[in-house]
Amino acid sequence: MNCISNLLNIKAAKDMKREIAQWLKEINNTTLPNDIVALNFGIFETEEGYGLYMIGATEYCEDDEDWACEPVAYKSDYLILNDPELKTMNWEGVLEKIVKILHEALFGYVSDGQSPFYGKIITTGFDDGELVRLF
C-alpha cells in the first residue's frame, strides 16, 4: 500500500508542476505594462490547499519587504494548488517546494528577451512572510 501512496504523491507533484508551468505559459502570453520592474508570486493558504498569484510592481526596494504590498500595476488570476502532499507539509516545506518549481519553470522565460518575465526582479513568498528572490 505504501508503494501505491508514493506513486500517487509522485503523480500529484508532476501534476502540480504541470499546472504551474501552464499557468506561467498563460501569463507569458499576456502583455504586462511596460513600467513593471518586479514580479512577486504570492503564496496563500486556502481550505483546498494553497494558492498562487502574481503581481507586478513599478518599484522594487531590496531593503523593503513591503515593496510587493504597494499598489500593483498588474495582478494575475489565482492558481489553486490541490496537491495532497502540500497539505502534509509545514509552511517552510511548501515554500521550499514552490520556490524550486517556480525557479525551474521560469528559468527559460527570464533569459528570453521576448518574455514579459525577462529582465524583471522575481520573488515569491507567503503574503505575511519574507520574500525569496528567484531572479
Backbone as numpy.savetxt, mean C-alpha at the origin, in Angstrom:
# Nx Ny Nz CAx CAy CAz Cx Cy Cz
-4.00 -32.55 7.91 -4.82 -31.35 7.91 -3.96 -30.09 7.91
-2.83 -30.12 8.61 -1.94 -28.98 8.67 -1.40 -28.63 7.28
-1.13 -29.63 6.47 -0.64 -29.43 5.11 -1.67 -28.68 4.27
-2.94 -29.04 4.39 -4.02 -28.36 3.67 -4.12 -26.92 4.12
-4.02 -26.69 5.41 -4.06 -25.33 5.95 -2.92 -24.49 5.40
-1.72 -25.06 5.32 -0.57 -24.33 4.76 -0.79 -24.00 3.29
-1.35 -24.93 2.53 -1.63 -24.67 1.12 -2.65 -23.56 0.94
-3.68 -23.54 1.80 -4.68 -22.48 1.74 -4.06 -21.12 2.07
-3.15 -21.09 3.06 -2.48 -19.83 3.41 -1.61 -19.33 2.27
-0.91 -20.24 1.59 -0.07 -19.86 0.46 -0.94 -19.30 -0.66
-2.07 -19.95 -0.94 -2.99 -19.47 -1.98 -3.54 -18.10 -1.62
-3.92 -17.90 -0.36 -4.46 -16.60 0.07 -3.40 -15.51 -0.06
-2.15 -15.83 0.29 -1.06 -14.85 0.17 -0.84 -14.47 -1.29
-0.89 -15.46 -2.19 -0.73 -15.17 -3.62 -1.90 -14.34 -4.13
-3.11 -14.65 -3.66 -4.28 -13.89 -4.05 -4.15 -12.44 -3.60
-3.64 -12.21 -2.37 -3.48 -10.86 -1.86 -2.45 -10.10 -2.70
-1.34 -10.75 -3.04 -0.33 -10.11 -3.89 -0.94 -9.74 -5.23
-1.72 -10.65 -5.79 -2.37 -10.41 -7.08 -3.37 -9.26 -6.98
-4.14 -9.24 -5.89 -5.12 -8.17 -5.67 -4.43 -6.80 -5.60
-3.35 -6.73 -4.82 -2.62 -5.47 -4.68 -2.00 -5.07 -6.01
-1.42 -6.03 -6.72 -0.81 -5.73 -8.03 -1.85 -5.20 -9.00
-3.04 -5.79 -9.02 -4.11 -5.34 -9.91 -4.58 -3.93 -9.53
-4.72 -3.68 -8.24 -5.13 -2.36 -7.74 -4.10 -1.30 -8.14
-2.81 -1.62 -7.99 -1.75 -0.68 -8.38 -1.75 -0.45 -9.89
-2.04 -1.49 -10.65 -2.11 -1.36 -12.10 -3.22 -0.40 -12.49
-4.36 -0.50 -11.81 -5.48 0.42 -12.08 -5.09 1.85 -11.75
-4.41 2.05 -10.62 -3.95 3.39 -10.25 -2.92 3.88 -11.27
-2.03 2.99 -11.69 -0.99 3.35 -12.66 -1.60 3.82 -13.98
-2.78 3.35 -14.30 -3.45 3.73 -15.55 -4.26 5.02 -15.42
-4.21 5.67 -14.25 -4.89 6.94 -14.07 -3.88 8.08 -14.19
-4.38 9.26 -14.31 -3.52 10.44 -14.35 -3.62 11.14 -13.01
-2.49 11.24 -12.32 -2.45 11.94 -11.05 -2.14 13.41 -11.31
-2.60 14.30 -10.45 -2.25 15.72 -10.62 -0.73 15.90 -10.68
-0.27 16.81 -11.52 1.16 17.03 -11.73 1.91 17.50 -10.49
1.22 18.16 -9.57 1.92 18.74 -8.42 2.12 17.76 -7.26
1.73 16.51 -7.43 1.94 15.51 -6.38 3.42 15.15 -6.32
4.01 15.25 -5.11 5.41 14.89 -4.92 5.58 13.63 -4.09
4.54 13.27 -3.34 4.64 12.12 -2.44 3.33 11.34 -2.41
3.48 10.04 -2.25 2.32 9.14 -2.16 2.43 8.33 -0.87
1.31 8.14 -0.22 1.28 7.29 0.97 0.19 6.24 0.80
0.56 4.99 1.06 -0.40 3.90 1.08 -0.81 3.69 2.52
-1.97 4.21 2.86 -2.48 4.09 4.23 -3.05 2.71 4.47
-2.78 2.19 5.66 -3.29 0.88 6.07 -4.26 1.10 7.22
-5.39 0.44 7.18 -6.37 0.56 8.26 -7.01 -0.80 8.51
-7.52 -0.97 9.73 -8.16 -2.23 10.10 -9.67 -2.11 9.90
-10.27 -3.19 9.38 -11.72 -3.26 9.20 -12.24 -4.51 9.88
-13.55 -4.67 9.91 -14.13 -5.89 10.47 -13.76 -7.10 9.62
-13.58 -6.89 8.31 -13.25 -7.97 7.39 -11.76 -8.32 7.39
-10.94 -7.42 7.87 -9.49 -7.63 7.84 -8.77 -6.31 7.86
-8.08 -6.01 6.77 -7.34 -4.76 6.64 -7.63 -4.15 5.28
-7.37 -2.86 5.18 -7.60 -2.17 3.93 -6.44 -1.25 3.59
-6.38 -0.87 2.33 -5.38 0.06 1.82 -6.07 1.16 1.03
-5.45 2.32 1.03 -5.82 3.40 0.14 -4.54 4.16 -0.17
-4.56 4.95 -1.22 -3.39 5.74 -1.56 -3.79 7.20 -1.61
-2.97 8.04 -1.00 -3.17 9.48 -1.12 -1.95 10.10 -1.80
-2.17 11.19 -2.48 -1.10 11.95 -3.08 -1.05 13.32 -2.44
0.14 13.77 -2.07 0.31 15.07 -1.41 1.22 15.97 -2.24
0.97 17.25 -2.13 1.77 18.22 -2.86 2.99 18.66 -2.06
3.08 18.24 -0.81 4.23 18.56 0.04 4.67 17.31 0.76
5.97 17.24 1.05 6.53 16.13 1.81 7.61 16.69 2.73
7.58 16.26 3.97 8.61 16.65 4.92 9.02 15.40 5.69
10.25 14.97 5.47 10.75 13.74 6.10 10.67 13.81 7.63
10.82 15.00 8.19 10.81 15.17 9.65 9.42 15.34 10.23
8.40 15.38 9.38 7.03 15.60 9.84 6.15 14.44 9.39
5.89 13.52 10.31 5.06 12.34 9.99 3.64 12.72 9.56
3.21 13.93 9.89 1.84 14.33 9.56 1.70 14.87 8.14
2.78 14.82 7.36 2.68 15.30 5.98 1.56 14.60 5.23
1.33 13.33 5.56 0.31 12.55 4.86 -1.10 12.87 5.37
-1.21 13.71 6.39 -2.51 14.09 6.92 -3.00 15.43 6.36
-2.11 16.12 5.66 -2.47 17.41 5.07 -3.52 17.17 3.99
-4.19 18.24 3.57 -5.14 18.07 2.47 -4.46 17.40 1.28
-5.15 16.46 0.71 -4.54 15.64 -0.34 -5.00 16.10 -1.72
-4.14 15.86 -2.70 -4.46 16.21 -4.08 -5.12 15.04 -4.80
-5.01 13.84 -4.21 -5.57 12.65 -4.84 -5.81 11.60 -3.76
-6.91 10.87 -3.89 -7.16 9.74 -3.00 -7.77 8.62 -3.83
-7.19 7.42 -3.70 -7.67 6.26 -4.46 -8.90 5.66 -3.79
-9.49 4.72 -4.48 -10.51 3.88 -3.87 -9.85 2.98 -2.84
-10.64 2.43 -1.94 -10.13 1.50 -0.94 -9.95 0.12 -1.54
-8.96 -0.59 -1.05 -8.77 -2.00 -1.38 -8.87 -2.77 -0.06
-9.88 -3.61 0.08 -10.05 -4.42 1.29 -9.34 -5.75 1.09
-8.45 -6.06 2.02 -7.66 -7.29 1.97 -8.30 -8.33 2.87
-8.76 -9.41 2.29 -9.46 -10.44 3.05 -8.59 -11.67 3.31
-7.29 -11.53 3.25 -6.37 -12.64 3.49 -6.54 -13.12 4.93
-6.98 -14.38 5.15 -7.20 -14.88 6.51 -5.93 -14.87 7.36
-4.76 -14.98 6.72 -3.51 -14.97 7.46 -3.30 -13.64 8.19
-3.76 -12.55 7.59 -3.60 -11.24 8.21 -4.31 -11.17 9.55
-5.44 -11.87 9.67 -6.21 -11.85 10.91 -5.48 -12.54 12.06
-4.51 -13.40 11.73 -3.77 -14.11 12.77 -2.50 -13.37 13.18
-2.18 -12.28 12.48 -0.93 -11.55 12.73 -1.16 -10.35 13.64
-0.09 -9.95 14.34 -0.16 -8.68 15.06 0.07 -7.57 14.04
-0.12 -6.32 14.44 -0.05 -5.21 13.50 1.35 -5.07 12.88
2.39 -5.42 13.65 3.74 -5.33 13.10 3.93 -6.32 11.96
3.38 -7.52 12.10 3.46 -8.54 11.05 2.69 -8.11 9.80
1.53 -7.52 10.02 0.72 -7.03 8.90 1.49 -5.94 8.15
2.06 -5.00 8.90 2.83 -3.93 8.28 4.01 -4.48 7.49
4.73 -5.41 8.08 5.89 -6.01 7.42 5.49 -6.68 6.11
4.39 -7.41 6.14 3.92 -8.12 4.95 3.51 -7.14 3.86
2.77 -6.11 4.23 2.30 -5.13 3.25 3.47 -4.32 2.69
4.44 -3.98 3.53 5.64 -3.28 3.05 6.33 -4.11 1.98
6.50 -5.39 2.24 7.18 -6.28 1.29 6.43 -6.37 -0.03
5.11 -6.58 0.06 4.30 -6.72 -1.15 4.30 -5.42 -1.96
4.10 -4.28 -1.29 4.09 -3.01 -2.01 5.44 -2.72 -2.65
6.51 -2.98 -1.93 7.84 -2.71 -2.48 8.06 -3.54 -3.75
7.73 -4.82 -3.68 7.89 -5.68 -4.86 6.99 -5.24 -6.01
5.75 -4.92 -5.69 4.78 -4.58 -6.73 5.06 -3.22 -7.37
5.62 -2.29 -6.61 5.87 -0.94 -7.13 7.22 -0.80 -7.82
8.11 -1.74 -7.60 9.49 -1.60 -8.06 9.59 -1.25 -9.55
8.86 -1.95 -10.39 8.91 -1.68 -11.82 8.31 -0.33 -12.18
7.28 0.09 -11.46 6.63 1.36 -11.76 7.53 2.55 -11.43
8.25 2.48 -10.32 9.03 3.65 -9.89 10.20 3.94 -10.82
10.59 2.97 -11.64 11.68 3.21 -12.58 11.18 3.50 -14.00
9.86 3.44 -14.20 9.26 3.68 -15.51 8.87 5.16 -15.60
9.56 5.90 -16.44 9.31 7.34 -16.56 7.89 7.70 -16.97
7.10 6.74 -17.43 5.73 7.00 -17.85 4.71 6.75 -16.72
5.15 6.14 -15.63 4.26 5.78 -14.53 4.00 6.97 -13.61
2.77 7.11 -13.11 2.51 8.17 -12.14 3.27 7.96 -10.82
3.81 6.77 -10.61 4.60 6.50 -9.40 6.05 6.97 -9.55
6.47 7.21 -10.79 7.86 7.57 -11.08 8.24 8.89 -10.41
9.40 8.90 -9.76 9.94 10.11 -9.16 9.25 10.57 -7.90
8.32 9.80 -7.38 7.58 10.19 -6.18 8.21 9.56 -4.94
8.10 10.25 -3.83 8.42 9.66 -2.54 7.22 8.79 -2.20
7.47 7.55 -1.80 6.37 6.62 -1.51 6.56 6.03 -0.13
5.51 6.13 0.67 5.53 5.59 2.03 4.30 4.72 2.25
4.33 3.99 3.36 3.15 3.24 3.79 3.16 3.17 5.31
2.02 2.86 5.87 1.91 2.70 7.31 0.47 2.79 7.76
0.26 2.42 9.01 -1.07 2.53 9.60 -1.42 4.00 9.80
-2.70 4.30 9.71 -3.16 5.68 9.82 -2.67 6.36 11.10
-2.56 5.63 12.17 -2.17 6.25 13.44 -0.75 5.90 13.86
0.08 5.47 12.91 1.44 5.04 13.25 2.50 5.74 12.42
3.73 5.33 12.61 4.84 5.86 11.83 4.81 5.31 10.42
5.29 6.11 9.50 5.31 5.70 8.11 6.66 5.08 7.75
6.61 4.12 6.86 7.81 3.44 6.36 8.02 3.95 4.93
9.21 4.46 4.65 9.50 4.94 3.29 9.91 3.76 2.42
9.19 3.58 1.30 9.45 2.50 0.36 10.42 2.95 -0.73
10.22 4.17 -1.23 11.05 4.74 -2.30 11.23 6.22 -2.05
